[in-house]
């Protein structure tokens, strides 16, 4: 089934070349099915790049997906034209009366800041509060996961001595969980972050379950007891060259950045990186979509009374 996108979205051409099926609104309205509605709050600077990453994972499923993009109006993007945001994105004010099966909140390059120092944190918290009665399931990625864990569960963020950067082996701690259906016992996860959440009290938090973890770097995927919220600190949505692009960028800036761990063959940036996490990215997103589709109220307005 195709993914429904707004008319004329530029990345449609890329998706068509990759056989990721899309359908525009004018055609979708003629079909007598209820699509699954997904809202993507895109906090990344390069919006179109992140659009591609996420739509590639959402688009190859047996569901018709109605995707809406949202941005924070209190932050001025320096990497995406305002015209693109105004044409293809919404603010919370524009969709506050709508309901969604799921919401994805991306990461953001603001880890060096305290939560309260992020210029759009109040708006983000407004969106989190709004989603309680307007979104059935939520999927938080990297800094988005950190911000959500801080907002909903009072967890604190801690700086890392050295950036966690590269491909790391994580263990599947809950192989029977529906979000991990099809996962191997050990699988690869791209990491690119300068901070972590204080998980010292995680065993005392009855509402959070650790699904995957690393013996040194701790949990990566967590969920709430009702599976409504999914948190991931890594980047299974990354493409083959995403870490390479980040590495080259930081080298050009003269930053003290290490070669991404376990990424380039022989640890040599001259070689093309090995794409070793792609299948698990598709599994996680497909599993999350399936759980939303199987369990969401048919009438989404019932979320008001949940």
PyMOL commands that set and color helices and strands:
alter all, ss='L'
color gray80, all
select helices_A, chain A and resi 12-17+25-28+47-59+82-88+92-95+115-117+121-131+143-153+178-180+202-204+242-252+265-267+278-295+300-305
alter helices_A, ss='H'
color red, helices_A
select strands_A, chain A and resi 3-5+22-24+36-41+65-70+89-90+100-105+135-141+157-172+186-197+208-214+218-224+229-232
alter strands_A, ss='S'
color yellow, strands_A
deselect
rebuild
show_as cartoon
